Structures are given as C-alpha cells and as structure tokens.
Amino acid sequence: PGFRAKVDAAHRRFVATGEVTYINVPRLLSGDPATSELLRAEGPKYPTWEQDVTFESLRALFAFRPEADAATIAPTAALWIAPENDDLIARFELGSVHAAARAPKRLVVLAGAEHVDVYKVEGAFDEVMRETLAWYAAHV
C-alpha cells in the first residue's frame, strides 16, 4: 500500500505538472536481491539499456488483469513456465491466467527455481528451453 501510494502521488504530479517520475528497476526489485544483482551486473554490457521505468508504467502494471482476457490472449495453445520460488511474480497470478485460458494449455513449475534462474544457463534455463521446444513441437 505504501508503494502504491507513491505511484499514485507520482501520477497526480504527472497530471498536474507533466513531471515524469522514474525508478531504477534493480532498486524496484530489491525484494529479490538475486534479480537486482543480475540486472546491475548485466547493465554495463548493454550501454543503451535504460534500467529505469516510469511510475506511470507501474500504475498500468497494477491495473493489468490478464485473466480477464486469457482466452483471447491464448486462443489456441498456451504454455506458462514459473519458478517455484519466485519472489517477484506470485504463482497464484499465473495460475489464475492458466485457469482462465482455453485448452490445450500447460503450467510448468520449475522445482526449487527462483525468478532469476530462468535467465541463467546454469540455472533453470535449460529446463525452460526443453519445455518450450517440446511445447512448440506439439502445438506449433
């Protein structure tokens, strides 16, 4: 609620003055230190990569309800892959989208994996690729 209040205050300031408020993504994701550290470490490799987002985009993210349109978003076949221990994206949110989507559909939970592991070859990346390629072979 405190953070949402900051986002709402930034929106009011934007509407009143046109001033845009930014937040650094590694700072925003500080509740997941591994992901924050990965972003900080990767940033210098990509000099044009801006790691700041507007509070306006966060406001839109709070309002996003993909389960309302899940059948439209995934009209024929959909695969969702989620780390078991994701501190950034609540698995129940992914589950609600999966439940609302039409079949064929599949939800894969990566045992023991954290959010950042899906991006690292030594993490869950190989399992993500195996699941994805098998899904594509069967449905695309």
C-alpha positions in Angstrom: 0.0 0.0 0.0 2.8 2.4 0.8 4.5 1.9 -2.6 1.1 2.1 -4.4 0.6 5.5 -2.7 3.9 6.7 -4.1 2.9 5.6 -7.5 -0.4 7.3 -7.2 1.3 10.5 -6.0 3.7 10.4 -8.9 0.6 10.1 -11.2 -1.1 13.1 -9.7 2.2 15.1 -10.1 2.4 14.0 -13.7 -1.2 15.0 -14.4 -0.7 18.4 -12.7 2.7 19.3 -13.9 3.8 16.9 -16.7 6.8 15.8 -14.5 7.7 12.2 -15.1 8.9 10.1 -12.1 11.3 7.3 -12.7 12.5 4.4 -10.6 15.5 2.2 -11.2 14.4 -1.4 -11.9 17.1 -3.0 -9.8 16.0 -0.8 -6.9 12.4 -1.6 -7.6 13.1 -5.3 -7.5 15.2 -5.1 -4.3 12.9 -7.6 -2.7 14.6 -10.2 -4.9 18.3 -9.5 -4.4 19.5 -12.1 -7.0 17.5 -10.4 -9.8 18.6 -7.0 -8.7 22.2 -8.1 -8.8 21.8 -9.7 -12.2 20.4 -6.5 -13.6 23.2 -4.4 -12.1 25.8 -6.9 -13.4 24.3 -7.1 -16.9 23.7 -3.4 -17.3 27.2 -2.3 -18.3 27.2 -4.9 -21.1 24.4 -3.0 -22.8 25.2 0.7 -22.8 21.8 1.8 -24.4 19.7 -0.3 -22.0 17.8 2.0 -19.7 17.1 0.4 -16.4 14.6 2.9 -15.3 10.8 2.7 -15.6 8.2 5.4 -15.1 5.8 5.3 -12.3 3.1 5.5 -15.0 4.1 2.1 -16.3 3.8 0.7 -12.8 0.3 2.1 -12.5 -0.6 0.3 -15.6 1.0 -2.9 -14.3 -1.1 -2.7 -11.1 -4.2 -2.5 -13.3 -3.3 -5.3 -15.6 -5.6 -8.3 -15.2 -4.7 -10.8 -17.9 -7.1 -13.5 -16.7 -10.0 -11.3 -17.9 -8.7 -11.8 -21.5 -6.9 -15.1 -21.2 -9.0 -16.9 -23.8 -8.2 -14.0 -26.3 -4.5 -13.8 -25.3 -4.0 -17.5 -25.6 -6.8 -18.6 -28.0 -5.3 -21.9 -29.3 -2.5 -23.2 -27.1 -0.6 -21.7 -24.2 2.4 -22.7 -22.1 3.3 -21.0 -18.9 6.5 -21.6 -17.0 7.1 -20.4 -13.5 9.9 -20.8 -11.0 8.7 -22.4 -7.8 10.3 -19.8 -5.5 9.6 -16.6 -7.5 9.8 -13.6 -5.1 8.7 -11.2 -7.9 5.7 -12.9 -9.6 3.2 -14.6 -7.4 2.5 -18.1 -8.8 -1.2 -17.7 -7.9 -1.4 -14.9 -10.5 0.0 -17.2 -13.2 -2.3 -19.9 -12.0 -5.4 -17.7 -12.4 -4.4 -16.8 -16.0 -3.8 -20.5 -16.7 -7.2 -21.5 -15.3 -9.0 -19.0 -17.4 -7.2 -19.9 -20.7 -8.7 -22.4 -23.2 -7.0 -25.8 -23.7 -4.6 -27.1 -24.8 -2.6 -25.4 -22.0 0.1 -26.3 -19.6 1.6 -24.8 -16.5 5.1 -25.9 -15.6 6.5 -25.1 -12.2 10.3 -25.3 -12.0 11.1 -27.1 -8.8 13.4 -25.1 -6.5 14.0 -22.4 -9.0 14.0 -18.6 -8.3 13.0 -15.8 -10.6 16.5 -15.1 -11.8 17.2 -18.8 -12.5 15.2 -18.8 -15.8 17.8 -16.4 -17.3 20.9 -18.3 -16.3 22.2 -21.3 -18.3 23.5 -22.8 -15.0 20.0 -22.2 -13.5 16.6 -23.4 -14.8 17.2 -22.0 -18.4 17.9 -25.5 -19.8 14.6 -26.8 -18.4 12.7 -23.8 -19.8 14.2 -24.5 -23.2 13.3 -28.2 -23.0 9.7 -27.5 -22.0 9.4 -24.7 -24.6 10.7 -26.7 -27.5 8.6 -29.7 -26.6 5.5 -27.5 -26.5 6.3 -25.9 -29.8 6.9 -29.3 -31.4 3.5 -30.5 -30.2 1.4 -27.3 -30.8 3.1 -25.0 -33.3 
